[in-house]
Amino acid sequence: MKKLRYITLITLCLTSLCSCKKFLERDSPTATTDDKFWKLESDLRGNLDAVYGGMPSGTLNYSWHSNSFMHLEGTSDNLVFKTDFLSDATNIPLGLTTSSTGIYEQYYQKSYNYIRIASRFLEHYSTAYVEDLKIKERYAAEAKALRAWYHLRLWLLYGPVPIVDHSLTANEATKARATQAEIVKFIGDELLAAIPNLPDSYTENDNYRLSRGFCYTALSILYLNAKDYVKAAEYAKIVITDKDKFGYDLHKATDPKVNSYADLFTYNGVTSKERILYKKNANNEAFFRQAPRSLGGKAVGSPTASLVNSYETRQGKTIQELGADSLTIYTKQPTYHNNRDPRLSTSILVPDETFINRTFQPFIQSTSNVDRVGQTQSTQTGYLTKKYVDPSDVSRPYSGSLGFFIIRYAEVILTYVEALIEKGDYNNPDVITYINMIRNRAGMPNVTATQYNTQEKLRELLRRERRVEFALEGTRLYDIRRWKIAEQVMNGAVYGAYNPETQSLYLSETRIFKANRDYVWPIPLKELNSNPNMVQSDNW
């Protein structure tokens, strides 16, 4: 009897080990086997759509909160983010996180999960029957480009990470980190390999799928952040030159009385030509998450004074160069006489502004004022995020259908300009031409060419344009890392709007950024504990 129990125990242990190994090698140990599953085109489409599941949302992703791009603005100098469902985005700029903090672990693990799904697709797609072989190869190219994209985002956040080009077996789960050169080459090669089998564009129903234009765009982003400015300019220029073939352009409002930039982030922008990488319904709760509490919102994002002060006047002057008297006026009333860059009023709700049917008054200290600065579910700076908050969603704050521009055509233009400036070709007429194109679409005048005529001044201009053009869309973190300015902009006091009661700017919080550590996220502690070949990033 005792011998039988031992045999049973051994059998159970072996079965358990076998199941663990199967879990690493199959999506589900209890599911149908691979040789029986990958047979139909519907199998391929279902699995390919699963690979797209890791694309970031705008304001919320129920299954993956940290994958919400706009929330990550809180880890930059653009935003103070505070909510009850993603405290990590609040704690990162305060220097209160460690390698065991959830956001680092969740993003790392889930990204590799989608990489694994893409790899399994590429390993098995060939066995399925698809009548049109070109479609079949297109599916494979999409999976390859998606796998490259997930590696790209991991690299931008963590620095060089392990390269996974196939679904790992149980014996391969201890890969070491790649070098910088290796991972840049891998991502670039994957994107280039996908291009021949991808279409230039898709039908409206498939507008979220990756195209050739996306691949060239991703290559420009890759090489810009790798500081290979020659290649970054080359690939961005391909997209610009062939924009009609790809179906890209800056969004233009159909109503000439409507600002085209503002129109882009409403329901009119859902079918915009500006989308390069787009996720459907990814801002369905934009109103609920971002609107003031007096309108039923949760007010999770509070822009900083630093961001607000980046917007020029309508005459194309920074408020800092106007003189002390004007600076004081615009500090107290950011939209004084409606004389600021229209992108400010599109993106940010300022004190005493009436939005829909409420006047936002964060500095009135009445207990009945649910929009009081510093309160739970209220502004933390005196400002609130307004971008993507479409007034038509006021009656359906939980169930809108706005999509999210993960990458839009304006980014290609400014990537091209930045690459030209940084590679020393700042006198190229394209620099001013394309910056003016972005500014003019927003309702701003041409830049003064005699003022911005050196590499240093054009770099200053380009960086300001990127900040205000993409404000609160989730790109700022990557910019301040690439430019190595985070130790200047992410340390010390964070101020908000002018408080008329104290006659000073509202002090929101004090931040800490360690230049010898914080330019990358840490490798999660769980990964270090389970992988003896993994090395932690410096000083984490």
PyMOL commands that set and color helices and strands:
alter all, ss='L'
color gray80, all
select helices_A, chain A and resi 2-25+34-37+41-54+65-67+69-75+88-94+102-127+133-158+170-172+180-197+204-206+212-225+229-241+243-246+260-264+267-269+286-290+293-295+305-308+319-322+324-332+336-338+342-347+391-393+409-422+429-442+455-469+476-482+486-489+525-530
alter helices_A, ss='H'
color red, helices_A
select strands_A, chain A and resi 79-81+275-279+301-303+348-349+354-355+358-359+384-385+404-408+492-499+504-511
alter strands_A, ss='S'
color yellow, strands_A
deselect
rebuild
show_as cartoon
